[in-house]
Amino acid sequence: MTATPGGARRATDPAAPGLAHSAPGHPVSAPCTPVQPVSGPRTPVQPGPVQPGPAQPGRVSRAAGSGARTGALLALVVLLVAGAATGCGGRATTHHKPGTSHEQATGGVGTLLDAQDPTGHRLREVPAEGAPQVQLAARPDSEDGWNLQLTVKNFRFTPDSAGGGALPGGGHAHLELDGRKLARLYGPWFHLPAAQVPEGAHTLTVRLYADDHTAWAVAGKPIEGTAQLTGAAPGQAGHHDHTPPSPLPSPPPSPAPPTEAQADRTIIVTVRDGKVTPAPGRTELRRGERIALHVTSDRADTLHVHGYDEELALPAGQEATLVLTADRTGLFEVETHSSRLVLTQLLVR
């Protein structure tokens, strides 16, 4: 221990109470306190032997208090650094707890509105400056139909994260013909066969969506582009294939409910009055297993399996069944579009 005038111990003494010290090779730094100049006449120090005197408790208390405050500040800095390393080093996830929707879990991107687009998807509004933009052009194909080109700005197609949380300026597009959905697009080009366009004038619409299937919007309106085209009568110009074009296909009949033997796992879910029974949880599957989802909803809705992009119409009061092969590993959520409820999570290993 090194003595100083007044009886106080120096901070280099590891035994000094209340003062911060460190192990060799790990110095502890403390905030520097500027030295205030001393005003007034100086009194010369008379040389002579140092006489031991009584300890001065006031000075020791102030030194100990200052050391304690320094130690507390250093501990706080260590905690902040550790917290930053833990919180910023991990990879972001787009999954969320059962019972909430993707829209609710990713509300920090833009503003989630109660308003919906014409197909029933909620709007995610962003400022006009820097917002995604899209234009649609239709060019006749030399063989059949049209080649559609999407020109986007402030937007990128993200097929690998479809079904996850909304990320700024990312997602996919929906293609509609006179308000009827034709396809989901994950790139700037799409071939539209002439057989899908009836005779007469039509409007093509392409609309941009986030990965969580909310529609990007500005000033309360979905971000979309349109193009006009005219479908020719069968056998006339506009149809370049060598066989008579088939009429617009009618929706395929609903498949018969699969038997238990066709699926490795079966989940039965009921949605009534906005509540899911049984309570949402996780279902673990091995890759390659087939799962049958039996869902009964008291209102018309649409079932969607994120990550697999499988959809199923849910008639009001009737059981609907979706059989899915779990050929992708990860955590995938099954939810409804209109009621925005998570029914279960599929954990595929």
MITOR-586832 format. One record per residue (C-alpha): x, y, z; residue in one letter. Coordinates in steps of 0.05 Angstrom, whole numbers, plus 5000, padded with zeros to 4 digits. Example, Ala and Ser with C-alpha at 12.3 -4.5 7.8 and 13.67 -1.06 7.14 Angstrom:
REM MITOR-586832
524649105156a527349795143s
***
This chain:
REM MITOR-586832
500050005000m502650704983t500951265031a499251965008t498552595049p492152575088g492351815097g488451625033a490751024992r492651074919r488150734867a493850284846t493149904912d488749294897p486849254970a484049964973a476649894991p471450164942g476550304887l476449964819a482449544800h483949044746s487948414734a494648474700p493948574625g486748834632h487049564651p480749924672v479850614644s475451134678a472851804652p477952364658c476252944703t479253604681p483853934732v481254604755q486355154762p487655404833v486656154841s489856584895g496856634925p500755994932r503555784999t510355474994p511054785025v515954755082q520654165078p520853715138g519353015161p512352745151v508952665217q503752125223p497152415242g490052185253p486251925193a481352395159q474952015149p471952545102g477352455049r477151695052v469551695045s469852144985r475251714952a471351074966a464951384939g468451614876s471350924865g464550594875a461551054822r467150904774t466150154785g458650214772a459850604707l464750074683l459849514699a454449884660l459049954599v460649204601v453249034603l451649504545l457249214502v455048494518a447848664502g449748974436a453848374416a448147914433t442548314401g446048524338c450047904320g444247424309g440447314245r433647634238a427747154238t421047244206t417246754250h412946954308h408946634363k402346274348p396046674355g398747294319t399147444245s405147624202h402048314192e401848424267q408848164279a412048604225t408249244236g414649644242g415349664166v410850224142g403950294171t399149704171l392249944152l385449624164d383749754091a384549184041q386049113968d380848823920p383048113937t382448184012g389748314031h391148864082r394949474059l401949644084r402850394072e409650704061v411651434046p411451633973a418751813972e422751173961g416450743955a416350143908p413950273837q411749803780v410049873707q407049323664l408149213589a405048673545a408548453481r405447943432p409247293431d411247013362s408246333379e402646443428d399746963475g403747523505w410347633542n409248083602l414848513631q414748833700l419249433707t420249573781v423750113821k425550113895n423249383896f426448693891r423348013883f424747563943t422246853929p426746543982d423346924038s416146874015a411546764074g416247114122g415947794153g415348434111a422048714091l422849414061p422349413985g421748653978g416448143961g412747883900h407148083852a400147843834h397647843763l390247953750e385947963688l379748403698d380348303773g381247543770r387947293796k392046913745l398746803778a403747003832r410147283802l417147233831y420847563773g420148103719p417847653662w411647223653f408646873592h401146933586l398046413541p392646653493a388046103519a387446473585q384847113553v377647093527p375747473464e375148223472g378548793509a381548663578h385549003632t391648673662l393648893732t400048743769v400348913844r406348893891l406048513957y410748424016a413247734038d407647704090d402447804034h400548504054t399848973995a404749553990w400950203987a401950953982v396651454007a391850884020g392150593950k395649943929p401950003887i400249713819e401049773744g396249623687t396349453614a390949363561q390448783513l385348473467t383947733462g382547473392a377047003373a379146263365p382446153298g383846893286q390247303291a393147313360g393146563369h399546293340h399245573363d397945023312h391944733346t385245063361p385745413428p381945123485s376745553521p378445883586l379245303635p374045253690s376445173761p378144443776p373544073822p375544033895s379343393909p375942873952a378042904025p384142444033p383841844078t388241784139e392441264101a394541804051q397742244105a403042114158d400242644204r393342954212t391443624243i384143814255i382844554269v376444944281t375845704275v369746014308r368446724331d375646904317g378546354361k382645754341v381245064372t385644734394p390245294413a395745414361p402045024372g407644674333r407344034295t414043694283e415143314218l420742954184r422543184115r418442804063g412542654109e405542824086r400743214131i393243304123a390343954149l382843914163h380144614176v373044844191t371545594194s365045934213d366346454158r368946414088a376546504087d382946264054t388045794085l395345944069h401645544085v407446024086h413945794055g410345284012y405545793982d399745303986e392745593991e385945294003l379045614001a375145534066l367645524055p363545784114a361545214160g364644664118q370844254129e376444354078a382543914072t389544064047l394743504040v401843754039l408543404030t413743704077a419543734028d422744364056r425944424124t424745004171g419045324211l412845474170f406345784193e399245604172v394446194176e388046484149t388047094105h381647464123s381447334198s389147364201r389746784251l395546304258v392645594261l399145214273t406545194258q409944644220l417044484243l420344064189v427043754205r
***
